Amino acid sequence: MDMGRESRWEKDAMTVEIVFALVTAAVLAGAVFAVVLLFTLAFGLSGSGSKGVLTGGALVGAAAGVWRLVRVLCRFDAERRKGH
């Protein structure tokens, strides 16, 4: 087998890890936004205050999702380079 090419198993493992990273990132972003949404509903915020809090929650949720995605993929790449 050519040492410079990835095996089918390695390609499948990368695909699974990418899907895992995307799904967990989406779930984390949704959970963060849901907490912010519940916060606005619990405290009865309305108008521009509610809009601002929800926009901030969406931004924080998106940032948390991207952080999770990058963290999972970097960890996978580090393990792959070590040969595990």
Buried (B, 14 or more C-beta within 10 A) or exposed (E): EEEEEEEEEEEEBBEEBBEEBBEBBBEBBEEBBEEBBEBBEEEEBEEEEBEEBBEEBBEBBBEBBEEBBEEBBEEBEEEBEEEE
